[in-house]
């Protein structure tokens, strides 16, 4: 009864929903676009700064690492500072990082700029989700989060194509210069329209929890990003240390009267199941966003711009499906979308694992990639909305921070794991081929590695499909009706 009243009180307040949503979505789009915007510029940066591939990858890995550290702290920030303060501060931090990156004269300065951008993004994204949960009534949240997820997946999909076009026409600095004016506009919109929607509890700052979460989440992402490295200690040591830190962190949160990141959301079985399904989906999706362009460029010999262009239709289709699936979730609940989504994804990756070859046609690749992102659209919004709807409003900041942190960890883990599987399979093929320096052998080894990675991804998706059968149907409709009653 108390939970229903608390939810009703949140919904009785009137917010200027449309302008707030526009300001939030624009800022989120810029930040998520930035996550993949440098993907096609890495080769240019290696040449300009005379650095290795392992070094330049830190522009992507470091971004995920800092987001993995910043997002867990966001639950504390959301309860300590107003919505406006957090929005304006996070966008300003992102803007500063963009300026530093655009005008950097050394790789170290560029990396610092990227990490500052990541801090802004890590603070902003959970604040966006939390704000959308509060300003939208429960029966409209699926649609609202569907629109937001359009940004979450469409923007990273556009990134490589836009990056390839800019690199082809200008230089890598324009990847940041183009974002600058839109960041300023986003800041102005936020200043004018963002309202304070959260109830501040101002919990005491527990510095030990911050240190433990930094070591735990940051160390884990750093460790898994080194999967495939010949130095085993770079994988094992960070992961072991991070697991110990996370265990202490969780125990500490459970015994604190005002925890930094409350673990109580995991008491809701549908929230916990939703987190698992979200992890699997992000593992597969982020890995595919890296593996597929590598196949297109390395095996089929396409240019970076062409490879990025071929992946663009899938991004647009996902952008269309996400808000539609949110609207359908509001009507039919999660089961009608999540199960078909994982079924489509499983079939698609099974077909990819069979069809990938030197003779595969471009239309087949585009169709299968589009189908994979149709599945993502059907899964992501219902899983996220259904999971967060299980919680009472006081747990929204914590549930949001948990899910966004797990997304970053899943993305880093999935990318590192499946790229390592692909690389190991390549090495195995070249060893058996007997002529590893031959260009055809190199291309065929990549095909063999990609097929193997997609095969393992198919098995993981089968597990997710089985787990999706246990999602409780129409939980949203039942809860919505009980609140209205």
C-alpha positions in Angstrom: 0.0 0.0 0.0 2.8 2.4 0.9 4.6 1.6 -2.4 1.4 2.4 -4.3 0.9 5.7 -2.6 4.6 6.6 -3.2 4.2 5.8 -6.9 0.9 7.8 -7.1 2.6 10.9 -5.4 5.2 10.8 -8.1 2.6 10.7 -10.9 0.4 13.5 -9.4 3.0 16.2 -10.1 2.7 17.8 -13.5 5.8 18.1 -15.6 6.5 19.8 -18.9 7.3 16.3 -20.3 8.0 17.1 -24.0 10.6 19.9 -23.7 12.3 18.0 -20.8 12.4 14.8 -22.9 13.8 16.7 -26.0 16.6 18.2 -23.9 17.5 14.8 -22.3 17.4 13.0 -25.6 19.6 15.5 -27.4 22.3 15.3 -24.7 22.1 11.5 -24.5 22.4 11.3 -28.3 25.6 13.3 -28.4 27.2 11.3 -25.6 26.3 7.9 -27.0 27.3 9.0 -30.6 30.7 9.9 -29.1 31.2 6.4 -27.9 31.8 5.0 -31.4 32.6 8.2 -33.3 36.4 7.5 -33.2 36.1 3.8 -34.4 37.0 4.6 -38.0 39.7 7.2 -37.1 41.9 4.8 -35.0 44.2 4.0 -37.9 44.8 7.7 -38.7 45.5 8.4 -35.0 48.0 5.5 -34.9 49.9 7.1 -37.8 49.7 10.7 -36.6 50.8 10.0 -33.0 53.1 7.0 -33.9 51.4 4.6 -31.5 50.5 1.0 -31.5 47.0 -0.6 -31.9 47.0 -1.6 -28.2 47.7 2.0 -27.2 45.1 3.6 -29.5 42.4 1.2 -28.3 42.5 3.0 -24.9 40.5 5.7 -26.6 37.6 3.2 -26.6 38.5 1.0 -23.6 39.3 4.0 -21.4 35.9 5.5 -22.3 34.1 2.4 -21.1 36.4 2.1 -18.0 35.6 5.6 -16.8 31.9 5.2 -17.5 32.0 1.9 -15.5 33.4 3.9 -12.6 31.2 7.0 -12.9 27.8 5.3 -13.3 27.7 3.5 -9.9 28.4 6.8 -8.1 25.5 8.4 -10.0 23.0 6.8 -7.6 24.6 8.9 -4.8 24.8 12.0 -7.0 21.1 11.8 -8.0 20.1 11.7 -4.3 22.5 14.6 -3.4 22.1 17.1 -6.2 19.1 18.4 -8.1 18.2 17.2 -11.6 19.2 20.5 -13.2 22.5 20.7 -11.4 23.4 17.2 -12.5 22.3 17.7 -16.1 24.1 21.0 -16.6 27.2 19.8 -14.8 27.4 16.6 -16.8 26.9 18.3 -20.2 29.5 21.0 -19.2 32.0 18.3 -18.3 31.3 16.6 -21.6 31.7 19.9 -23.5 35.1 20.6 -21.8 36.3 17.1 -22.7 35.2 17.7 -26.3 37.2 20.9 -26.5 40.3 19.3 -25.0 40.1 16.4 -27.5 39.5 18.6 -30.5 42.5 20.8 -29.8 44.9 18.1 -28.5 48.4 18.1 -29.8 49.5 14.8 -28.2 47.9 11.4 -27.7 48.0 11.8 -23.9 46.0 15.0 -24.1 43.5 13.4 -26.5 43.1 10.5 -24.1 42.5 12.9 -21.2 39.9 14.7 -23.2 38.1 11.4 -24.0 38.2 10.4 -20.3 36.6 13.7 -19.3 33.9 13.2 -21.9 33.3 9.7 -20.3 32.8 11.3 -16.9 30.1 13.6 -18.2 28.5 10.6 -20.0 28.6 8.4 -17.0 26.9 11.0 -14.8 24.3 12.0 -17.5 22.9 8.6 -18.7 21.6 7.4 -15.4 20.2 10.8 -14.7 18.3 10.7 -18.0 16.7 7.3 -17.3 15.8 8.3 -13.7 14.2 11.5 -14.9 12.2 9.8 -17.6 10.9 7.3 -15.0 9.7 10.1 -12.7 8.1 12.4 -15.3 6.2 9.7 -17.1 3.3 7.7 -15.5 3.9 4.0 -15.2 1.6 3.2 -18.2 3.7 5.4 -20.5 7.2 4.5 -19.4 7.7 1.8 -22.1 7.2 4.4 -24.8 9.4 7.0 -23.1 12.3 4.5 -22.5 11.8 3.2 -26.1 12.5 6.7 -27.4 15.6 6.9 -25.2 16.8 3.5 -26.3 16.5 4.7 -29.9 19.3 7.1 -28.9 21.2 4.4 -27.0 21.5 2.2 -30.0 20.9 4.4 -33.1 23.6 6.9 -32.1 26.4 4.3 -31.7 25.3 2.7 -35.0 25.6 6.1 -36.8 29.0 6.8 -35.3 31.2 4.7 -37.5 29.4 5.9 -40.7 29.7 9.5 -39.7 33.3 9.0 -38.6 34.2 7.4 -42.0 32.6 10.3 -43.9 34.4 13.0 -41.8 37.7 11.2 -42.0 37.4 10.8 -45.7 36.5 14.5 -46.2 38.3 16.4 -43.4 40.4 15.1 -40.5 39.8 13.4 -37.1 39.6 16.8 -35.2 36.4 17.5 -36.9 34.9 14.5 -35.1 35.0 16.8 -32.0 34.5 20.2 -33.7 31.1 19.0 -35.2 29.9 18.0 -31.7 30.8 21.3 -30.1 27.9 23.5 -31.3 25.3 20.8 -30.6 26.7 20.4 -27.1 26.2 24.1 -26.5 22.7 23.9 -27.8 22.0 20.9 -25.5 23.3 22.9 -22.6 21.1 25.9 -23.5 18.0 23.6 -23.8 18.8 22.0 -20.5 19.1 25.4 -18.8 15.7 26.5 -20.1 13.6 23.3 -19.8 15.1 20.8 -17.3 13.1 20.7 -14.0 14.1 19.4 -10.6 12.2 16.1 -10.3 14.0 14.1 -7.7 13.4 14.0 -3.9 16.8 14.8 -2.4 17.8 12.6 0.6 21.4 13.8 0.7 22.9 10.5 2.0 26.3 10.8 3.7 29.3 10.4 1.3 31.0 7.1 2.0 34.4 7.4 0.5 35.3 3.8 1.2 32.3 2.7 -0.9 33.4 5.0 -3.8 37.0 3.6 -3.6 35.7 0.0 -3.6 33.3 0.6 -6.5 36.0 2.3 -8.5 38.4 -0.6 -7.9 35.7 -3.2 -8.4 33.9 -2.0 -11.5 36.9 -0.2 -13.1 39.3 -3.2 -12.4 36.8 -5.7 -13.9 36.4 -3.7 -17.1 40.2 -3.2 -17.3 40.8 -7.0 -16.8 38.3 -8.2 -19.4 39.6 -5.6 -21.9 42.9 -7.4 -21.8 41.3 -10.8 -22.7 43.4 -12.1 -25.6 46.6 -10.5 -24.3 49.7 -12.7 -24.1 50.2 -11.4 -20.6 47.9 -13.5 -18.4 48.5 -11.4 -15.3 47.0 -8.4 -17.0 43.7 -10.3 -17.1 43.8 -12.4 -13.9 45.2 -9.9 -11.4 42.7 -7.0 -12.2 39.7 -9.4 -12.3 40.6 -11.1 -9.0 41.3 -7.8 -7.2 38.0 -6.4 -8.6 36.0 -9.4 -7.5 37.3 -9.0 -4.0 36.6 -5.3 -4.0 33.1 -5.9 -5.4 32.3 -8.5 -2.7 33.4 -6.1 0.0 31.4 -3.3 -1.6 28.2 -5.4 -1.8 28.6 -6.5 1.8 29.1 -3.0 2.9 26.1 -1.7 1.0 23.9 -4.4 2.6 24.9 -3.3 6.1 24.7 0.5 5.6 21.6 2.4 6.7 22.1 4.7 3.7 24.1 2.8 1.1 25.7 4.5 -1.9 24.3 1.8 -4.2 21.4 -0.1 -2.7 21.3 -3.8 -3.4 17.7 -4.3 -2.5 16.5 -4.1 -6.1 18.0 -7.6 -6.6 15.4 -8.9 -4.1 12.9 -8.5 -7.0 13.2 -11.7 -9.1 12.1 -10.0 -12.3 14.7 -7.2 -11.8 17.4 -9.8 -11.3 16.3 -11.8 -14.3 16.0 -8.6 -16.4 19.6 -7.8 -15.5 20.8 -11.2 -16.7 18.9 -10.8 -20.0 20.2 -7.2 -20.4 23.8 -8.4 -19.8 23.6 -11.1 -22.5 22.0 -8.7 -25.0 24.7 -6.1 -24.5 27.5 -8.7 -24.7 26.3 -9.9 -28.1 25.4 -6.5 -29.5 28.6 -4.6 -28.6 30.8 -7.6 -29.8 29.0 -7.7 -33.1 29.4 -3.9 -33.6 33.2 -4.5 -33.6 33.5 -8.0 -35.2 31.3 -7.3 -38.2 33.2 -4.2 -39.4 36.5 -6.2 -38.9 35.1 -8.9 -41.2 33.8 -6.4 -43.8 37.2 -4.6 -43.9 39.6 -7.5 -43.3 38.0 -10.4 -45.2 35.9 -8.6 -47.9 38.3 -5.7 -48.4 35.8 -2.9 -48.0 36.8 0.6 -47.0 36.1 1.9 -43.5 33.4 4.3 -44.8 31.7 1.5 -46.9 31.7 -0.9 -43.9 30.2 1.8 -41.7 27.6 2.6 -44.3 26.5 -1.1 -44.5 25.8 -1.1 -40.8 23.7 2.1 -41.0 20.4 0.5 -42.0 20.4 -1.7 -39.0 20.9 1.3 -36.7 18.0 3.1 -38.3 15.7 0.0 -38.1 16.6 -0.3 -34.4 15.8 3.3 -34.0 12.3 2.7 -35.4 11.7 -0.6 -33.5 12.8 0.7 -30.0 9.9 3.3 -29.5 7.4 0.9 -31.1 8.4 -1.9 -28.8 8.1 0.5 -25.9 4.5 1.3 -27.0 3.7 -2.4 -27.4 5.1 -3.1 -24.0 2.8 -0.6 -22.4 -0.1 -2.5 -24.1 0.9 -6.2 -23.9 3.7 -6.5 -21.3 7.2 -7.9 -21.7 6.7 -11.6 -22.6 5.1 -10.8 -26.0 8.3 -8.9 -27.1 11.3 -10.4 -25.2 10.7 -14.1 -26.2 10.3 -13.3 -30.0 13.2 -10.9 -29.7 15.6 -13.6 -28.4 14.1 -16.1 -30.8 14.9 -13.8 -33.8 18.4 -13.1 -32.4 19.2 -16.8 -31.9 18.1 -17.7 -35.5 20.0 -14.7 -36.9 23.3 -15.5 -35.3 22.9 -19.2 -36.2 22.5 -18.1 -39.9 25.5 -15.7 -39.5 27.6 -18.6 -38.2 26.7 -20.7 -41.2 26.7 -18.0 -44.0 29.8 -16.0 -43.2 32.3 -16.7 -45.9 34.4 -14.9 -48.6 31.5 -15.3 -51.0 28.7 -13.9 -48.8 26.8 -11.2 -50.6 26.3 -7.6 -49.2 22.5 -7.8 -49.2 22.6 -11.0 -47.0 24.9 -9.2 -44.5 22.6 -6.1 -44.4 19.5 -8.2 -43.9 21.0 -10.3 -41.1 22.5 -7.3 -39.4 19.1 -5.6 -39.6 17.4 -8.6 -38.1 19.9 -8.7 -35.2 19.0 -5.1 -34.4 15.3 -5.7 -34.8 15.8 -8.3 -32.0 17.7 -5.8 -29.9 14.9 -3.3 -30.3 12.3 -5.9 -29.2 14.4 -6.9 -26.2 16.1 -3.8 -24.8 13.2 -1.5 -24.0 10.9 -4.2 -22.5 13.6 -5.7 -20.4 14.8 -2.3 -19.0 11.3 -1.0 -18.4 9.9 -4.2 -16.9 12.9 -4.5 -14.6 12.7 -0.9 -13.3 9.0 -1.0 -12.9 9.4 -3.7 -10.3 11.0 -1.1 -8.0 9.4 1.6 -5.8 10.5 5.2 -6.6 13.1 5.4 -3.8 15.0 2.6 -5.6 14.9 4.2 -9.1 18.4 5.8 -8.8 19.9 2.6 -7.6 18.1 0.3 -10.1 19.1 2.7 -12.9 22.7 2.9 -11.8 22.9 -0.9 -11.5 21.4 -1.6 -14.9 23.6 1.1 -16.7 26.7 -0.2 -14.9 26.0 -3.8 -15.9 25.4 -2.6 -19.5 28.9 -1.1 -19.6 30.5 -4.2 -18.0 28.6 -6.5 -20.4 29.7 -4.4 -23.4 33.3 -4.5 -22.4 33.2 -8.2 -21.4 31.4 -9.3 -24.5 33.6 -7.3 -26.9 36.8 -8.6 -25.2 35.6 -12.2 -24.9 34.3 -12.7 -28.5 37.2 -10.8 -30.1 39.5 -13.1 -28.1 37.6 -16.1 -29.4 37.9 -14.8 -32.9 41.6 -14.1 -32.6 42.3 -17.5 -31.1 40.5 -19.2 -33.9 42.4 -17.2 -36.4 45.7 -18.3 -34.9 44.5 -21.9 -34.9 43.6 -21.7 -38.6 46.9 -20.0 -39.6 48.9 -22.6 -37.7 47.1 -25.4 -39.6 47.4 -23.6 -42.9 51.2 -23.6 -42.9 51.4 -20.3 -44.9 50.3 -17.6 -42.4 51.8 -14.7 -44.3 49.7 -15.3 -47.4 47.0 -12.7 -47.9 44.4 -15.2 -48.8 45.2 -17.3 -45.7 44.9 -14.2 -43.5 41.5 -13.4 -45.0 40.3 -17.0 -44.6 41.6 -17.1 -41.0 39.5 -14.1 -40.2 36.4 -15.7 -41.7 37.1 -18.8 -39.6 37.5 -16.7 -36.5 34.3 -14.7 -37.1 32.3 -17.9 -37.8 33.5 -19.4 -34.5 32.7 -16.2 -32.5 29.2 -16.1 -34.0 28.7 -19.8 -33.2 29.5 -19.2 -29.5 27.2 -16.2 -29.5 24.4 -18.4 -30.8 24.8 -20.8 -27.8 24.8 -17.9 -25.4 21.6 -16.6 -27.0 19.9 -20.0 -26.6 20.5 -19.7 -22.9 19.0 -16.2 -22.9 16.0 -17.5 -24.9 15.3 -20.2 -22.3 15.7 -17.7 -19.5 13.2 -15.3 -21.2 10.5 -17.9 -20.9 10.5 -17.2 -17.1 9.6 -13.5 -17.5 6.3 -12.7 -15.8 3.7 -11.6 -18.4 1.9 -8.3 -18.2 3.5 -7.2 -14.9 3.3 -3.6 -16.1 -0.5 -3.8 -16.7 -1.2 -5.4 -13.4 0.9 -2.8 -11.5 -0.6 0.1 -13.4 -4.2 -1.1 -12.7 -3.4 -1.5 -9.0 -2.0 2.0 -8.8 -5.0 3.5 -10.5 -7.3 1.6 -8.2 
